[in-house]
Amino acid sequence: MADANTTIDLDATEVALIIGEEEGSMTIRVVPGRELADGTTDVPEPHEIAIALAMRLLNDPDFHDDVLEWYESQDDEEEEDELVDDDEDKTKPRD
């Protein structure tokens, strides 16, 4: 498979968390929409969250598994919500 690159434009306030795989190991990059000035002490919250998630994913295998389990359970919850919505539609009186 050939290497393919994708370009994404970020707003100045956005931060991208890029997760990949190289030789069987997870790779993570944190890419800010704009670089912070050297010596910045007041790091914006989106930057901190992205960096914290990256560090946690790389250093805590249990967190990695928990995130995957949570994500996989979302499909089940969405299906249950759809069933409830369908049941509610059937019980609503028609005008």
Secondary structure as GFF3:
##gff-version 3
##sequence-region A 1 95
A	DSSP	beta_strand	15	22	.	.	.	ID=ss1
A	DSSP	beta_strand	25	32	.	.	.	ID=ss2
A	DSSP	alpha_helix	45	59	.	.	.	ID=ss3
A	DSSP	alpha_helix	61	91	.	.	.	ID=ss4
###
